Amino acid sequence: MAAAATRSPILWGVAESGLELGHGMKAGTNYLIPDPSYYLSHGVRLIRLPFKMSRMQPQAQGPLDPAFIASIKKIVHEDERHGALTVIDPHGYGFYDIDGKPSDILQDPLAAADYLDLMRRIGTAFAHDDVAIGLMNEPHTGSDVAYSNIWNQAIAAIRAAGFRGTIVVPHAHWSNAADISPKSPFTGHIVDPLHNWVLEVHLYLDPNGTGTYRQPIADADVGRDRLSGAIAWSRQSGVKLFLGETGAPPDSMGMSALHVVLNEVAAAPDVFWGIALWGAGAWWKPNYPMRLDPIDGVARPQFVALEDTFAPEMLYLAKPPGGPDVRVTVYLDGQPVDPDLAITADVTGQPQSVPIEAMLAPGSHHVHVSPLDAPGNQKAYLLASTWHGVPDSQDAFGVIDRGGYTFTIQVPHGSAR
């Protein structure tokens, strides 16, 4: 018997650059206010939003810039409208700007105090929004133990401000995922009164792991090797991971390696809270190796790979021409995944697409569409299905009469759809 199919709990998404780019304070000139609508229209469930802290808080321990906050809130609300979560990401590398000069929050007590004031204000500003709050992007001047105290103070300030959502705690050393394993665990002692935090790690696939890709990827399995220890540690510790940055160039080896990473994440929903592929945003140049925005209207292969991993499988249904709507139940492996679906599309026009949000384990899976209306002349048509990567669903075509219609999906071993 095939394993039951379930919707993936992983938040699949992208890192949308713009608010962290450039120098200066003028939107549209010095930096970009990003527009994630392309990715939202393709069904991502997470938008990671990096920003420069000095733009959000122009003066240390002063109020947040209202126009900058309004720009972020607009994105947050649009993400929420599309069912996506926004990750607020202070893109500071462990530093806080004082008079335009970055100061290390581990070494400078004034910088630490200013940083904690900013986090308190962020907690207040977004207390009632559908966001996750990140503490810092890629801190790297100290160990996880050294950062623990300031992270815990930031968490306490955010919680005291009324924020109850997820807090994203960064791993030190540039958040390098390859550091972590059961033998080399995350050593930070994190205290969250709501026990609602995840650990952020990053993963790049070039030989030095920097993501510059000045050197080509040497092995398609490098991502699996660099993630395996962190996955094992997560399962041992019970702390979930956020793969906050990962990506690859669009050449053959890069795409092979990226597919391996995406499959590793998809196969570990018990480990991964979410993933953000780098780098979305209109200001990345066409020759930037990890650019995700389309070029001349053509989707980038990296985003296509991500979408193929998370996109729901689709059934295409229709009713007889001119007839009444037909109500059906759609079952997957005997479990209703759409218990009361009204088929409204006419078979002479565009069919009705019905998403089936499920991750299918290798083996045989049975799809059954059964009518809900009283027996009689009511019927409908199953016109097609798109089960990604599965070549043998051509029998997904038939008449849904009073006995319903059943077809089988065969997921090959070595994949999880």
Beta strands, then each sheet from edge to edge (+ up, - down):
strand 1: 11-16
strand 2: 46-51
strand 3: 85-90
strand 4: 95-98
strand 5: 101-104
strand 6: 131-134
strand 7: 167-170
strand 8: 197-204
strand 9: 241-247
strand 10: 272-280
strand 11: 313-318
strand 12: 326-332
strand 13: 335-343
strand 14: 352-356
strand 15: 363-371
strand 16: 380-386
strand 17: 398-400
strand 18: 405-411
sheet 1: 1+ 2+ 3+ 6+ 7+ 8+ 9+ 10+ 1+
sheet 2: 4+ 5-
sheet 3: 14+ 11- 16+ 17-
sheet 4: 13+ 12- 15+ 18-
end
